[in-house]
């Protein structure tokens, strides 16, 4: 199902777009009534010099895009948290408006001695503190879908992980192995960071990375006033809940939810990312609008069927809640919007 006439503006607060694709992004924004986007960590991920990338973004997009920088975890010699904090401040002075933390924190990043760095490592406290002092939010991706932490298959029964197809394409996203912490351990680490830094705003990517358990996310939002969450790339999980249950969650937390899609353009880590034509990207955004704005039942979600072969029930949110989800909550939390 698609929305036939698109008159409602939106901010996509979770994209990853290489500056080489800035003009393509501008065209996508025009075609889908996106008034702003929040671009996350792509310059550092692609080793594009910060000043150079920001010049390109400003030239093409002006104030239509804000950028969140990400720390360099290749440098984890003693004092790395202080150095990351100083780098954040330098980049905020250069135009960055937030800090992006990728899921590798807690899963893969190691210190100079080879030890895994947990999300709540006290050596990172200077970074979280500096973000709060600078008044910029931290968009933090901790853990991943529950299926990514489960076995891939059971040959004796023929059972397969519900995200098996996706994990065949991206085996590095499978964390159901002894060398990785489990899903709930990672979220517990993140929550300790929230507790230690009440003056820093955190945005939990992917509905706080527990969209399979709305009661858990509800408890976190009640417990941590410095936490908001985005809806990015988790409609497939949100929409599996009974529609009235998910709708009630969105109504209760209407001030704390931010719209995002995980649109990727020109990131080498994603094979063929950004090669979709304009019609396919239009369908991608229309699937989001249909989920939040209509009452349709058993529809395909963005990412279907690769990200799971089930269908979802839409939420039919009221206009004032949609305005907060699409625009006003992001404007309140993120400088430059």
N, C-alpha and C positions, 0 to 999 in steps of 0.2 A: 504494500500500500504506500502511496506517495501523497504528499500535500500538493494540491493542484495550484495554489497561488501562495507564494511565499512573501508575506508582507511584514513578518515579525523579525526584527534584527536580533543578532546573537553575537556573543564573543566566544570564540573557540579558545579556551584557556589551557589547551594541552596539545601542542603540535611540535614537530621536529622538522624544521625546514632549513636546508642548506642555503646560504646566501646566493649560490648560483641559480637557485630556483625561485628567487624572490619575485620575479615578474610573473611566473606561473602561479605563485601563491596569490598575488594581487588579483589575477583573473579569477581564481577560485573564490576568493572573498567576494568579488563583485557578483559572481553568478549565484552565490548562496546566501547573500545578505549578511555576511559576516562583517561587523563594523570594526572589530579588533581581533587580534590573535595574540596568544602568549607562546613564544617560541622557546623551547627548553633545551639547553645544554648542547646544541648541535655544533657550535663553534669549537668547543673543547673536544667533543667526540670525534670531529673530523680534522682536528689539528689546524683549524683556520685561525690565524692571528686575530685576537679579539677586536682590536681597533679597526682592522681591515674589514672584518665581517660586519661590524656595526655601521661602518660607512656605507657599505652596500645596502644594508637593510634600510638605513635612513634615506638614502637616495631614491630607492624604489618605493618604499612603503611609508615613509615619513612617520607620523605618530600612530599609524594603524597597527603597528606591532610593538610589543615590549618583549624584552629578552631576559631570561633567567640563566645565569652562569652556573657552572658545575665545578667542583674542586678537582684538582689533579691528584689522583690517588697513586700516581706513579712515584711520587715523592713522599715516602712515609718514614723517612728517617726521623729521629727524635725532634720534637717541636713541630711536627707537621700540622697540628691543629692551629697553632698560632700563625703559621705561614699561610694556611688556607684562609684564616680570618682576615689577614692583611690583604690577600689577593681579592677576596670578596669586596673589601672596602674600596680597593683601587678600581675594580670593575663597576661597582655602583657609582663611583664618581665619573666613570666613563660611559654610563648610560644603562647598565644592568638594573633590573627592578626586582630581582628575586634570586633565590638559590634553588637549584634543582639537584636532588640526590637520586641517583639511579639505584636500581635494585642490587647491584653488585656489592654495595655496602651491606655487610652481614653475610654475604654469600661467597664473595670472591676476593675482595680487596684484602691484602696482607701488609703487615708492617715490615720494616727493614729486617726484622729477625725471622720473617716467614710465618708469623702468627696471624690467624684470621682476625680482622678488625670487626668486632661486633658493632651493631648500630648504636648501642649505648656506651661505647668506649669513652671514658672520661677525657681522653686526649683530644676528642672532638668538641668538648664543651666550649672552648674559645670560639669556635666557628658558629655554634648555635647562639651563643651570647652576642656575638658581633652582629649577626643577622637581626636580632631583636633590637639592639642599640641603633642600627641603621634604619629600622622601620621597614624592612623588606621581608616578605614571607619565604618560608622554606617549603617547596613542593617536594615531598618525600615519597619515593616508591620503595616500600619495604615488602618483601616476600613476593608472591605471585598467585595465580589461581590455585586453588587446592589441588586440582588435577595434576598440576606440574610437580607436586610433591608426592604423588602416588606412583606405584609401580606402572610400568608401561603396558604390561600384559601378563597373563597367566596361561602358559601353553597347555597346562593340564585341563583347564576348563574352557579355554577359548575366549576368556574375558579379555577385553582390551580397554585401556584408558579412554575415557570419553574425548580426550584431546589428542588421541593417538596420531591422527593425520598431521596435525600441526607440529607435534613433537618429532615426527619423522623429518619434517623440513627444518626444524630448529632444535636439534638434539641438545644444544647448549642451554635450552630453557627447561630441561628436565632435571629436577632437583630431588628426585626420589632415590637418593643414593646416600650411603653412610657418611660421606665427606661433607654433606651439607646440613646445616641446622634445619629443624622442621619448621613448618609454616607458623605455628603458634608461638614457638620460641622467638622467632624474628619479630613478630608483632609485640610480644612482651618487652623485648629490647626497645623497640620504638616507643612504647608507652612510657617507659622509664625516662626517655629523653623528654617527652611531653611534660612529665611531672617535674623534672629538674629545671625546665626552662619555660615557666608560665608566661614570661613576658615576650616570648617569641611566637609568632604566628606560624603554624604548620598546616599545610594542605596535604591530606593523605590521598595520594594518587589512587585511582581505580577503586573508588568508594572505600578508601582506607584499606584496600586489598583484603577485604573480607565480604564481598557482596553476596557470597553464598550464605552468610549468616547475618541477617539484618539486625537481629537482637544484639549481636556483639557490637556492630557499628553504632547502633542506637545507644548502647551503654557507654561507648567511648565518647560520643558526642555529648552525652550528659555529664560525663566525668571530667572531660578536658575542654574547658572553654576556649583554649588556644588552638583547638583542632577544628578545621573544616575539611570537607572531602570533595573530590571531583568525581564525575560519573564516567570518566574516560575509559573506553574500551571494555565496559562491563555490563552493557545492556543485556548481553546473553545470559549473565548470571542474575541480574536484578529482575529480569522479566520472567524468570522461572518461578519466582514466588507467586502466590495467589495475588491477582492484580490489586485487590482491595488492601491487602497487607502491605504491598510495596507502595501503593498510593498513600496510605496512612503514614508510612515512614517519610515520604517526601513532603507531606503536609506538615508533619510535626517539626521537621528539620529544614523547613523552607528557607531559613536564613543562613544555612550552613552548607548548602550544596552548590557546586559550580559545574557548569557544562564544559566538557572537553571531548575530543574525539580520538586523539593519537594519530592524526594525519601525519604521514611521513613522506617527505619529498627530498630525494637526493642524499640519503644516508646509506653509505656503502654496506653497513651492517645488515641491511634488509634487501635481499635480492629482488631486483625489479621494482623496488619501492619508488613510487612517484610516476610510473609509466602508464598509469591508468588514464583513459581519455576523459574529457570533460563530462560526458554522459555518465560514465561509471562513478566519477566523484560526486556528481549530482545525486545519483542513486544512493551513494554512501550517506550523504547529508540528509536526503529525504527519509532514509530509514530511521535516523535519529528523530527527525521532526514527527514522524508517524508514531514512534514509541512514546514520546512525551506528550503529544498533543491530541492523539485520537484514542478511542476506546476499542480499537481492533483487537481481535483475539487470534492467537496462533499465527503470528507473522514472522517473517525472517528478520534477523537482526544484523547490524553491521558485523561482518566477519563470518557469517554463516556461508557455507557449511564447514569451512576450514577450522573455525574455532568452536566446533561442536555441532552435532546434527540434531538439535532440538529447536523448537520455536518458542516464541514469547508472547505474553499478553501485555498490551500497551496500557499506559497509566492515565491518560485523559486528565492532565493536570489543569487546574484553573488558570486563568490568564495572569492573575497577580503572582502566582507561584512560578509560572513560566518566565515572567519578567525578571524575577529574582534569580532563577536558575540560569537563564541565558545571559543576563547582563548585570543586574544590580549587585549581586553578591561578589562577582569578580571585581567590579568597580570599587566596592568598599574595601576589599582586601589587598588589591594589587596596585601599587603606585603606577601612574602613567596611563591608566585606563579611564 
